[in-house]
């Protein structure tokens, strides 16, 4: 009727304009079967599947190989060559400390050593001529040996003015600034190996026997949705007397993107197998406190249905506690499905 009315208003001899108008109107109407075909290509059938029954524990990422270099002499920081995030090699110079005070001590120690050596030789000659006792010779020898030790220590102290990387890796923190005064024992810089990371978790005492028997675990990084199989699980043999928990170490594969020491993680210790109804996170539509999915019937028609979700299961899917049944098909593009669902009646009425 709409096309006929428009055609009656058109001047005669304008068939091309009429054809264009018909094509424009047809573009608002959904093609037969196109919506169902698109829905089938971007949907999944929800089914019960066997998943690991996990015991989740909050955990923290740490480096397996990490070292903090401390000052071994007193001196001002005169040169800084490394900063946080910089990659360094073992033995590479990181910073220098002013070792002049140590150098002065070294010169004094060497002078004392020379004097002690001369005194020992003189006493040895006198002892050979029976002018001094054995006790005097022993005293001179002890003084000479002590001077040797002091000279060696002072020489080593001079070399401690150059601070080098203890391991190859990344600089995690630089704890002093150029011009600051360093004292023996003060931390200067921390280096860690990014290839060797592990997760540290605390396990309650009542679960230890069960978890040791299983010996399997996975690590979840909630911010990225990444799940990682651990290479090795190690549970320390002691229990903390205050918290009654044991420490577990879960060693991670190398070069996991975005994982650094200090990050929050969640360790899932496997305690058996269980069947759960799961759905991919992409199928979930969240509107405030409402969680829903678009359920598709055999013809591809979509209906919004509220669901109640449980915890994430290994692999990243979410457990469905209520709202849908096994065998039902859900859309993996809920936002697009909702837009198409609203647009279809509007287009059909034109």
C-alpha atoms as one frame of an Amber mdcrd trajectory, in Angstrom:
protein
   0.000   0.000   0.000   2.817   2.363   0.874   4.640   1.710  -2.388   1.420
   2.024  -4.405   0.599   5.358  -2.794   4.083   6.680  -3.497   3.863   5.502
  -7.131   0.602   7.368  -7.700   2.343  10.574  -6.711   5.244  10.058  -9.082
   5.090  11.704 -12.485   4.717   9.399 -15.446   7.860   8.270 -17.214   9.950
   8.002 -13.989  10.385   4.182 -13.643  13.972   4.506 -12.344  12.889   6.573
  -9.337  10.169   4.047  -8.509  12.678   1.178  -8.668  15.054   2.990  -6.301
  12.249   3.639  -3.820  11.217  -0.011  -3.810  14.833  -1.056  -3.146  15.110
   1.425  -0.254  11.973   0.102   1.427  13.083  -3.474   0.948  16.319  -2.712
   2.782  14.413  -2.179   6.050  12.851  -5.639   5.941  14.837  -8.629   7.225
  15.681 -11.213   4.612  14.052 -14.599   5.177  16.312 -16.874   7.240  19.193
 -14.380   7.532  18.615 -13.691  11.230  18.471 -17.418  12.062  21.617 -18.189
  10.060  23.556 -15.388  11.752  22.377 -16.525  15.198  23.484 -20.105  14.546
  26.940 -18.927  13.541  27.418 -16.891  16.744  25.860 -19.135  19.377  26.649
 -22.175  21.456  24.664 -25.044  22.974  24.869 -25.067  26.769  25.707 -28.524
  28.131  26.770 -30.263  31.308  30.459 -31.041  31.263  33.065 -32.533  33.556
  35.167 -29.887  35.271  37.699 -29.952  38.067  36.250 -29.500  41.521  38.543
 -26.794  42.786  39.400 -25.311  46.142  40.112 -21.610  45.399  42.667 -19.710
  47.471  43.822 -16.110  47.057  47.476 -15.894  46.103  50.289 -13.542  45.087
  52.827 -13.746  42.276  56.501 -13.614  43.213  59.808 -14.112  41.413  61.680
 -17.357  42.018  65.020 -15.612  41.487  65.155 -12.159  43.051  68.018 -10.345
  44.746  68.318  -7.057  46.601  71.794  -5.544  46.559  72.800  -3.702  49.741
  75.676  -1.287  50.324  78.795  -2.839  51.820  80.597   0.435  52.500  79.580
   3.918  53.617  79.635   6.424  50.770  77.638   8.825  48.658  75.953   7.579
  45.460  78.022   9.192  42.703  76.679   7.396  39.605  73.421   5.626  38.690
  73.189   3.503  35.548  69.992   1.488  36.032  66.375   2.209  36.864  63.138
   0.247  37.400  62.063  -1.737  34.344  65.515  -1.829  32.778  66.926  -5.192
  31.680  70.420  -5.925  33.041  72.984  -8.711  32.762  74.761 -10.453  35.626
  77.892  -8.501  36.566  76.747  -5.299  34.826  77.553  -2.054  36.666  74.404
  -0.584  38.227  75.768   2.289  40.325  78.890   3.604  42.026  79.495   4.708
  45.611  82.156   7.178  46.729  84.872   4.862  48.065  87.387   7.531  49.087
  86.944   6.844  52.776  87.470   3.147  52.137  90.494   3.985  49.977  91.993
   6.010  52.853  91.485   3.101  55.192  93.114   0.825  52.621  96.224   3.043
  52.442  96.481   3.093  56.229  96.095  -0.684  56.389  98.820  -1.212  53.799
 101.189   1.048  55.739 100.476  -0.887  58.925 101.111  -4.138  57.042 104.505
  -2.879  55.827 105.503  -1.896  59.367 104.371  -5.248  60.758 106.346  -7.112
  58.091 109.541  -5.195  58.937 109.014  -5.762  62.667 108.486  -9.485  62.125
 111.679  -9.846  60.083 113.686  -7.943  62.695 112.278 -10.043  65.539 113.003
 -13.208  63.593 116.667 -12.188  63.216 116.941 -11.307  66.899 115.413 -14.653
  67.842 118.005 -16.450  65.696 120.753 -14.656  67.681 119.051 -15.597  70.971
 118.347 -11.935  71.867 114.509 -12.332  72.160 112.252 -15.080  73.396 109.905
 -17.361  71.455 106.960 -15.405  72.870 108.267 -12.183  71.297 108.609 -13.904
  67.931 105.073 -15.300  68.193 103.728 -11.850  69.031 105.436 -10.286  65.994
 104.088 -13.045  63.726 100.537 -12.563  65.039 100.734  -8.798  64.464 101.938
  -9.342  60.900  99.119 -11.814  60.132  96.494  -9.444  61.565  97.853  -6.624
  59.415  97.602  -8.871  56.347  93.913  -9.546  57.079  93.137  -5.869  57.629
  94.857  -4.907  54.366  92.908  -7.529  52.442  89.597  -6.368  53.937  90.272
  -2.727  53.159  91.204  -3.613  49.564  87.935  -5.492  49.149  86.039  -2.522
  50.592  87.405  -0.295  47.840  86.027  -2.700  45.213  82.601  -2.571  46.918
  82.169   0.975  45.633  81.105  -0.540  42.291  77.613  -2.073  42.632  76.948
  -4.784  40.018  73.910  -6.911  39.088  73.876 -10.211  41.039  71.664 -11.929
  38.410  70.402 -11.263  34.894  66.850  -9.918  34.669  64.795  -6.768  35.196
  65.299  -4.034  37.758  62.273  -4.114  40.049  63.142  -1.135  42.255  65.907
   1.405  42.691  65.866   2.392  46.349  68.368   5.286  46.378  68.798   8.458
  44.364  71.918  10.093  42.979  73.699  12.011  45.765  72.152  10.081  48.658
  74.341   8.634  51.391  74.594   4.854  51.532  75.494   2.965  54.677  76.537
  -0.676  55.103  73.427  -2.859  54.900  71.181  -0.256  53.235  69.262  -1.762
  50.229  70.215  -0.109  46.947  68.508  -1.944  44.075  66.359  -5.051  43.479
  66.660  -7.287  40.404  64.428 -10.242  39.461  64.335 -12.845  36.697  60.995
 -12.464  34.813  61.282 -15.940  33.292  60.924 -17.701  36.650  57.711 -16.822
  38.473  55.595 -18.630  41.022  52.416 -18.079  42.992  52.365 -18.179  46.793
  49.172 -19.254  48.589  48.240 -20.156  52.176  46.385 -23.439  52.678  44.261
 -24.175  55.777  45.503 -27.020  57.932  42.286 -29.068  57.637  42.666 -29.278
  53.826  46.340 -30.254  53.675  45.931 -34.045  53.480  43.320 -33.803  50.721
  45.293 -31.276  48.676  48.570 -33.188  48.997  46.847 -36.316  47.725  45.605
 -34.531  44.598  48.819 -32.699  43.775  47.215 -30.699  40.936  46.334 -27.021
  40.645  45.665 -24.212  38.179  46.150 -20.472  38.560  43.587 -17.852  37.540
  44.360 -14.199  36.870  40.911 -12.566  37.309  41.807  -9.226  35.690  42.650
 -10.844  32.344  40.548 -14.009  32.598  43.679 -16.104  31.991  44.007 -19.644
  33.376  47.418 -21.326  33.590  48.390 -24.923  34.366  51.190 -24.951  36.944
  54.420 -26.774  36.184  54.990 -27.903  39.740  53.155 -27.718  43.060  55.154
 -27.560  46.262  53.604 -27.508  49.752  56.053 -26.586  52.514  56.241 -29.129
  55.347  55.595 -26.683  58.213  52.424 -24.969  59.467  52.326 -21.440  60.851
  51.593 -21.537  64.586  49.354 -18.447  64.538  47.297 -18.874  61.368  47.476
 -22.697  61.173  48.142 -22.486  57.436  50.826 -24.006  55.230  52.518 -22.213
  52.339  52.070 -23.570  48.823  54.294 -22.636  45.896  52.864 -23.013  42.397
  55.514 -22.661  39.683  54.321 -20.987  36.459  55.424 -21.489  32.835  57.844
 -18.957  31.356  56.894 -15.692  29.671  53.224 -15.347  30.637  52.185 -12.004
  29.186  51.147  -9.368  31.701  52.144 -11.349  34.811  54.646  -9.644  37.144
  55.677 -10.074  40.804  53.187  -8.664  43.287  50.085  -9.352  41.163  46.943
 -10.833  42.688  46.065 -14.336  41.525  43.734 -17.137  42.544  45.031 -20.683
  42.969  42.509 -23.457  42.274  43.583 -26.746  43.861  41.956 -29.783  42.220
  40.016 -32.027  44.576  38.130 -34.206  42.076  35.723 -34.023  39.125  32.135
 -32.774  38.982  29.544 -32.065  36.268  28.514 -28.442  35.891  26.382 -26.463
  33.449  28.661 -23.765  32.055  28.403 -20.877  29.628  31.093 -18.750  27.946
  31.537 -15.261  29.460  30.814 -13.721  26.029  27.200 -14.920  26.272  26.504
 -12.993  29.484  24.653  -9.676  29.331  24.959  -7.551  32.466  22.647  -4.660
  33.212  23.247  -3.369  36.727  22.535  -6.263  39.084  20.706  -8.280  36.416
  22.583 -11.061  34.630  20.942 -12.571  31.546  21.491 -14.433  28.266  19.661
 -14.514  24.945  18.217 -17.997  24.436  17.608 -18.946  20.783  14.836 -21.320
  19.668  14.962 -23.680  16.667  14.059 -20.860  14.259  16.713 -18.539  15.657
  14.273 -16.274  17.509  15.896 -14.792  20.610  14.371 -14.377  24.060  16.105
 -12.630  26.951  16.285 -14.805  30.065  17.711 -13.954  33.471  20.274 -16.409
  34.889  22.078 -16.948  38.178  25.788 -17.596  37.889  28.269 -19.407  40.104
  32.050 -19.324  40.072  34.348 -19.430  37.097  35.516 -22.940  36.231  38.925
 -23.958  34.842  39.053 -22.828  31.244  37.329 -19.512  31.918  33.652 -20.452
  31.501  31.061 -19.552  34.142  28.892 -21.983  36.059  25.124 -21.519  35.568
  23.105 -22.261  38.714  19.637 -21.387  37.391  17.864 -19.880  34.375  18.721
 -22.179  31.464  18.813 -25.903  30.863  21.279 -28.237  29.233  20.762 -28.417
  25.461  19.519 -24.835  25.024  21.321 -22.545  22.586  22.515 -19.092  23.692
  23.862 -16.164  21.703  27.564 -15.316  21.977  26.879 -11.734  20.862  24.143
 -10.627  23.274  24.495  -6.889  22.588  24.191  -7.364  18.829  21.319  -9.824
  19.289  19.440  -7.318  21.443  19.891  -4.552  18.862  18.658  -6.830  16.039
  15.707  -7.974  18.150  14.572  -4.381  18.722  15.207  -3.342  15.125  13.309
  -6.228  13.519   9.728  -5.191  14.574  10.448  -1.563  13.702  11.666  -2.526
  10.234   8.728  -4.878   9.643   6.190  -2.141  10.449   7.556   0.206   7.800
